[in-house]
């Protein structure tokens, strides 16, 4: 009998958004938070007050890059910072190559990702991980 693949349902998405938002609120960080499925499609989103509009776009792209690549988006930033500048041409969306996208792994499979934008990249990733920890 084939096993059923895990996926993010709306209850999961709401838990992730609530926990990520609470972490951002605790630190007074104005960010956008996007939750995407394993194909990079938006499942849930919030943009905190006073967050720059462009962060809404960047958060979704970070999540998309992480979900499709099945790894944290920081990997792409590290590759580019390590001198592989040609990698910029290989990525479909430059904004997705910044730290702040974290894939969600269940039973060894990426089932989605959280992308955050608005503060320092490592803080974006911290918020995303706080959201995922709520699952």
N, C-alpha and C positions, 0 to 999 in steps of 0.2 A: 504494500500500500504506500503510495507516494506521500511524503510529508508535506505539510502545508507551510508555505513561506510566511514568515511574520511580516506584518505591515503596521504602519502608523494609523490608528483610527482617530477620530476627532477628540475623544477623551484624552488620548496620549498627547495630541497636539496642544490641547488646552492646559494640561499639566506642565508641559515643557514651557509654553509661553508664560504661564503664571510664575513658575520658579525662576525663569530667566529674568522676567520683569521685576520680581521681588529682589533679586540680587542686584540688578541695576539701580533700583530705587534705594536700596540700602546704602549704595555708594554714591547716590545722587548723580548718576550717569544718564545723559540724554542719548539714547540709542534707538536704533531700529532692530527688530528681532524677526527673523523669518524662519519658518519651519517648512521644509520641502520633503517630498517623497524620494524614493531611490532614483527616479528619473529626473529629479531637479524641479518638479512642478510644485508650485506654492500650495501649501495646505493651511497655513495660518500665519498671521503677521500682526505685529504691533509696532507703532512708532510713538515713542515717549515724547512728552511735551518738550519743546525747545530743541528738538533734534533737527539737524539740517535735512532738507528734503532729499538731497542726493544720497543720504545714508539708506533710504528706503530701497533704492536701486542696488546699491553696493551690498547690503545685507543679503538680498535675494541671490545675487551673483556669487557671493561667498558660499552660501548654502548649496547652490547649484553645482559649483566646482567641486565641493567636498563630496556631495552625493554621487555625482557622475564619476569622479576619480576614486571614490571609495577610500578616501583618506582625508586628513585635515588639510585645509587649504594652505597652512603654514609650509607644507612640503614644497609647494610651488614657489612660495616666496623665498625659501632657503635655496632652491635650485637657481633662481635668478640672482639672488645676492651672492651665490657662490661663483658667479661669472658666466653662467650659461644664458647669456642675453638673447640668444637665438630662440630660447624657449618662449619668449614674449610673442613671437610670430606663430608659435604652435598652439597657443591657447585662443579659444574663441572669444573669451571675455577677459580683458585685463584685470578688472576689478575683482574677479574671483581668485586671483593669484595672491591675494593678501591674507595674512593670518586673520582668523575670526570665523572661519567655516569649520565645523566639526561634524564628522559623520557619526551616525547612530548605528551601532553594531549589535545585532541580536543573533545568537547562535552562529557567530562567525560571518554573518552576512550584513552588509550595509542596507538598512531599510529606509534611510532618509538622512537628513542633516539639518543642522541649525546654523544659520548665518547671522552674524551680528556686526553692526557698523555704527560708529559714532564716537568712540573713545580710542585710546591706544590699541593697536592690534592685539597685544597680549591680553588686554582687558576685555576686548571683544570676545576672544576665545574663552576667557574665564566665565563670562556671562553665558555663552553657549553651553559650556560644560556644566554649569549650575542648572541649566534647564534640563539637560539630558539626565542628570543625576536624579531628577524627580520621577523618572520612569521606574 
